[in-house]
């Protein structure tokens, strides 16, 4: 029996591509909205089936999380046997530790809410926190889009140095570098606020070399902008490529990156991208990755080679 792909509204195109890769069509979810903003999703045709609910919690994050929780409950009440939430992008994953007393642990709250609503398992792609599986009370399959993105770079990596824009991206940069057989450089940064970053120094040699700056996500673009300033200040060639799994591009991101000397920005479709982007944007689909993982889970087969490195 083909797994049932239920499409949330956050990225219905991705859900359709996943369903097509599995040889079917997504189960539509009708989401009614009351005048005061309340949502009431309705799904049908799931009795006895395994429901794979595709809904990245991308901006507007809170709306999409609430829709996801209600969709999980709707699937449960429609008689689904098992409900697996497929979150290509997991919002709130950055809130995995407290910076000071009294802060909420957002990722745990969202994970607990999904479990309480009836989710049996989560499928996520390159989450911001490597501790997600330990935080969640349900099983988590953490997939990685890095091999697909690395393969899509093509000629962009010739003679290039892979650059981690901060210390948190070092392991990610090393993964790309191992796949591409290229050296690594690391930028050390200090975050001043949610939208302001100061990059202070570079470890590694980028002089006269093209650079591939890698990260798990691009939000406001401040981290990437600061990294570009550092590598150009250290004599890097003007051929700069930026690669990230999740392209959020919120606030001033497009304008900020548009001012930089970027040859290409490569992201995936974990987050729906605009039809006419203002950046030299390339999009690599994660639909084959998700379809492969869903098919293996449905057939009780191992996912080892699809999983992110610890």
C-alpha positions in Angstrom: 0.0 0.0 0.0 1.4 3.4 -1.0 2.0 5.7 2.0 -0.6 8.6 2.3 1.1 12.0 1.9 -1.0 14.7 3.5 -0.2 18.2 2.3 -0.1 21.1 4.7 -0.3 24.6 3.3 3.3 25.7 4.2 4.8 24.0 1.2 2.1 22.1 -0.8 4.3 22.0 -3.9 6.9 19.9 -2.0 4.3 17.6 -0.7 3.0 17.1 -4.2 6.5 16.3 -5.5 7.0 13.8 -2.7 3.7 12.1 -3.4 4.5 12.0 -7.1 7.9 10.4 -6.4 6.1 7.7 -4.5 3.7 7.1 -7.3 0.6 8.8 -5.9 -1.0 12.1 -5.2 -1.2 14.0 -1.9 -4.3 13.8 0.3 -5.6 17.4 0.3 -6.2 19.1 3.6 -9.0 21.7 3.6 -8.2 24.3 6.2 -11.0 26.6 7.2 -10.3 29.9 8.8 -12.7 31.6 11.2 -13.0 35.4 11.2 -11.0 35.6 14.4 -8.1 33.7 12.8 -8.8 30.2 14.2 -7.9 27.3 11.9 -10.0 24.1 11.5 -8.4 21.6 9.1 -10.4 18.7 7.6 -8.9 15.6 6.1 -10.5 12.3 4.9 -9.7 9.0 3.4 -7.0 8.0 6.0 -8.7 5.2 8.0 -6.2 2.5 8.7 -3.5 4.2 6.7 -0.1 5.6 7.6 -0.3 9.4 7.2 2.9 11.3 6.4 2.1 14.9 7.0 4.3 17.3 5.1 4.4 20.7 6.8 7.6 22.7 7.3 7.3 25.2 10.2 8.7 28.0 8.1 7.7 31.7 8.4 5.1 32.6 9.6 6.4 30.0 12.0 3.7 30.1 14.7 0.8 29.9 12.1 2.4 26.9 10.5 3.1 25.1 13.8 -0.5 25.6 14.9 -1.8 24.3 11.5 0.5 21.3 11.9 -0.7 20.5 15.3 -4.4 20.7 14.2 -3.6 18.6 11.1 -2.1 15.9 13.3 -5.2 15.8 15.3 -7.4 15.8 12.2 -5.5 12.9 10.8 -5.9 11.0 14.1 -9.7 11.6 14.1 -9.8 10.6 10.4 -8.7 7.1 11.6 -5.0 7.2 10.5 -3.2 4.2 12.0 0.2 6.0 12.4 0.9 9.7 11.9 4.4 10.8 10.9 5.1 14.5 10.8 7.5 15.5 8.0 9.1 18.8 8.9 11.7 19.6 6.2 12.4 22.8 8.2 11.9 22.6 11.9 11.2 26.1 13.3 12.2 26.7 17.0 15.1 24.3 16.6 17.5 27.2 17.5 15.9 27.4 21.0 17.6 24.2 22.2 19.3 25.7 25.3 18.8 28.6 27.8 21.0 31.7 27.5 19.8 32.9 30.9 17.4 32.1 33.7 13.7 32.2 32.7 14.1 31.6 29.0 11.8 29.0 27.3 13.2 25.9 25.6 11.1 26.4 22.5 12.2 23.2 20.6 11.1 21.0 23.6 7.8 22.8 23.8 7.0 22.2 20.1 8.3 18.6 20.2 6.1 17.8 23.2 3.1 19.4 21.6 3.5 17.3 18.5 3.8 14.1 20.6 0.7 15.0 22.6 -1.3 15.7 19.4 -0.6 12.1 18.3 2.6 12.2 16.2 4.4 8.9 16.3 7.6 10.0 14.5 9.3 13.0 13.1 11.2 13.4 9.8 13.4 16.5 9.6 16.1 17.8 7.3 19.3 19.3 8.7 17.9 20.8 11.9 19.7 23.7 13.5 20.3 21.6 16.7 22.1 18.3 16.6 20.4 17.5 19.9 16.9 17.4 18.4 16.7 13.6 18.7 17.6 13.6 22.3 15.2 16.4 23.1 12.1 14.9 21.4 10.0 12.2 23.2 9.1 10.6 19.9 11.5 9.0 17.4 13.2 11.4 15.0 14.7 10.6 11.6 17.3 13.4 10.9 18.0 13.5 7.2 20.7 15.5 5.4 20.5 17.4 2.1 24.3 18.0 2.1 25.2 15.3 -0.5 22.5 16.6 -2.8 23.6 20.2 -2.4 27.3 19.2 -2.8 26.5 17.4 -6.0 24.5 20.4 -7.4 27.5 22.7 -7.0 29.2 21.4 -10.1 31.9 23.7 -11.4 31.4 26.2 -8.6 33.8 24.2 -6.4 36.8 24.1 -8.8 39.8 25.4 -6.7 37.4 26.7 -4.0 37.8 26.8 -0.3 34.8 25.7 1.8 34.1 28.4 4.5 32.2 27.9 7.7 30.7 31.4 8.6 30.9 30.7 12.3 32.1 28.0 14.7 28.7 26.3 14.8 29.0 25.5 11.1 32.5 23.9 11.3 31.2 20.2 11.2 28.9 21.1 8.3 31.7 22.7 6.4 33.9 19.6 7.0 31.1 17.4 5.6 30.9 19.5 2.4 34.7 19.6 2.2 35.0 15.8 2.5 32.4 15.3 -0.3 34.1 17.9 -2.5 37.7 17.2 -1.6 38.4 20.8 -0.8 40.0 22.6 2.1 38.2 24.4 4.9 38.4 27.9 6.4 36.5 29.1 9.5 35.2 32.6 10.3 34.9 33.5 14.0 31.9 35.8 14.7 30.1 37.6 17.5 26.3 38.0 17.4 25.2 41.4 18.7 21.5 40.8 18.1 19.1 38.7 16.1 19.9 40.8 13.0 23.5 42.1 13.7 26.7 40.0 13.5 30.3 41.0 13.7 32.9 38.7 12.1 36.3 39.1 13.7 38.9 36.8 12.1 39.5 33.9 9.7 41.3 30.6 10.3 42.5 29.2 7.0 43.8 30.5 3.7 41.4 31.9 1.0 43.8 34.3 -0.8 43.1 34.3 -4.6 40.7 31.4 -4.1 36.9 31.1 -4.9 34.9 30.4 -1.8 31.8 28.3 -1.0 30.2 29.6 2.2 28.0 26.9 3.8 25.4 27.0 6.6 22.3 25.1 7.6 20.0 28.1 7.0 19.9 31.7 5.7 17.6 33.8 7.9 18.3 37.5 7.8 21.6 37.0 5.9 23.7 38.8 8.5 26.0 35.8 9.2 26.6 35.3 5.5 27.2 39.1 4.9 29.8 39.2 7.7 31.5 36.1 6.4 31.7 37.6 2.9 33.3 40.7 4.3 36.0 38.7 6.1 36.9 36.4 3.2 37.1 39.3 0.7 39.1 41.2 3.3 41.6 38.3 3.3 42.0 38.4 -0.5 39.5 35.8 -1.6 38.6 35.8 -5.3 35.3 37.5 -6.2 33.7 34.2 -7.1 31.6 33.5 -4.0 28.9 30.9 -3.7 26.6 30.6 -0.7 25.0 27.2 0.1 22.4 26.5 2.8 19.7 23.8 3.3 17.0 26.2 4.4 16.5 29.5 2.6 14.2 31.6 4.9 15.3 35.0 3.5 13.4 37.0 6.1 13.4 40.7 6.7 16.3 42.5 4.9 18.0 39.2 3.8 17.5 39.6 0.0 18.5 43.3 0.0 21.5 42.6 2.3 22.8 39.7 0.2 22.1 41.5 -3.0 24.7 44.1 -2.0 27.3 41.4 -1.7 29.5 40.0 -4.5 27.7 36.6 -4.7 27.8 34.6 -7.8 25.2 32.1 -6.8 23.0 31.2 -3.8 22.0 27.5 -3.6 19.3 26.3 -1.2 16.7 23.5 -1.1 12.9 23.6 -1.3 12.4 22.7 2.4 11.0 26.2 2.5 8.9 27.4 -0.4 10.9 29.9 -2.5 9.5 32.9 -4.5 8.9 32.3 -8.2 10.9 35.4 -9.2 13.7 35.7 -6.6 15.8 38.9 -6.4 19.0 36.9 -5.9 20.9 34.5 -8.2 19.1 31.7 -6.6 19.3 28.0 -7.4 16.9 25.5 -5.7 17.8 21.8 -5.2 14.7 19.8 -4.3 14.6 17.5 -1.3 11.5 15.6 -2.6 13.6 12.6 -3.7 15.3 12.5 -0.3 12.0 12.6 1.6 10.3 10.2 -0.8 13.2 7.7 -0.3 13.0 8.0 3.5 9.3 7.7 3.6 9.3 4.7 1.3 12.0 3.0 3.5 10.1 3.7 6.7 6.9 2.4 5.1 8.6 -0.8 4.1 10.5 -1.1 7.4 13.9 -0.7 5.7 16.9 1.0 7.2 17.7 4.7 6.6 21.3 4.7 7.6 22.8 6.4 4.5 20.2 9.1 4.4 20.8 10.3 8.0 22.8 13.3 9.0 26.1 12.8 10.6 26.3 13.2 14.4 
